Structures are given as C-alpha cells and as structure tokens.
C-alpha cells in the first residue's frame, strides 16, 4: 500500500516538473502546459 502512495507522489512531482503526463502514464491530464490558461470556449472571440 505504501508503494502505491510513494508512486503517486512521485508521479505528481514529475507531472508538475514536466507540465504534461510522462509517456506510459494515464492520459487523463491535459496535454497543454500547466502554466498556460485554457483555450477560450467556441464563440467567445466573436
């Protein structure tokens, strides 16, 4: 159980450092860098 917790913490640290999911991890996180704001919704610029 402790190994799972350590792996999760290391994964979060790597995610914060790299800014995107590392190869081989779950692709549930956004592919864009974390420091960029999300794109505006369609029609917001019109």
Backbone torsions as a table, in degrees:
resi	resn	phi	psi	omega
1	UNK	NA	-39.3	-179.2
2	UNK	-66.6	-33.0	179.5
3	UNK	-63.6	-37.9	179.8
4	UNK	-64.3	-41.0	-180.0
5	UNK	-65.3	-45.1	-179.9
6	UNK	-62.7	-42.9	179.5
7	UNK	-62.5	-39.3	178.9
8	UNK	-65.5	-42.2	180.0
9	UNK	-65.0	-44.0	179.0
10	UNK	-62.7	-39.6	179.2
11	UNK	-63.4	-40.1	178.8
12	UNK	-65.8	-41.8	179.7
13	UNK	-62.5	-44.6	179.6
14	UNK	-64.3	-39.4	179.5
15	UNK	-62.9	-40.7	-179.9
16	UNK	-69.3	-34.5	-178.5
17	UNK	-74.8	-43.3	-175.8
18	UNK	-82.2	-36.2	-180.0
19	UNK	91.2	-1.3	178.3
20	UNK	-153.2	160.7	-178.5
21	UNK	-62.1	137.2	177.9
22	UNK	-72.9	153.4	179.1
23	UNK	-56.9	134.1	178.1
24	UNK	98.1	-9.5	179.1
25	UNK	-94.1	174.1	178.8
26	UNK	-67.5	137.5	-176.8
27	UNK	-91.0	34.8	-177.3
28	UNK	-80.6	-18.2	-178.3
29	UNK	-83.1	154.2	178.6
30	UNK	-62.7	147.5	-177.8
31	UNK	-82.2	-16.2	-178.6
32	UNK	-79.1	154.5	178.1
33	UNK	-59.5	149.5	-175.2
34	UNK	-71.9	-19.0	-176.3
35	UNK	-85.2	-5.6	179.5
36	UNK	-96.1	140.8	177.3
37	UNK	-69.1	156.2	179.1
38	UNK	-66.0	151.1	179.8
39	UNK	-63.7	148.6	-179.5
40	UNK	-67.1	150.9	178.8
41	UNK	-67.2	156.2	179.6
42	UNK	-58.2	134.3	178.3
43	UNK	91.4	-5.2	-177.5
44	UNK	-74.3	-28.4	-177.6
45	UNK	-88.5	-9.4	-177.8
46	UNK	-83.9	NA	NA
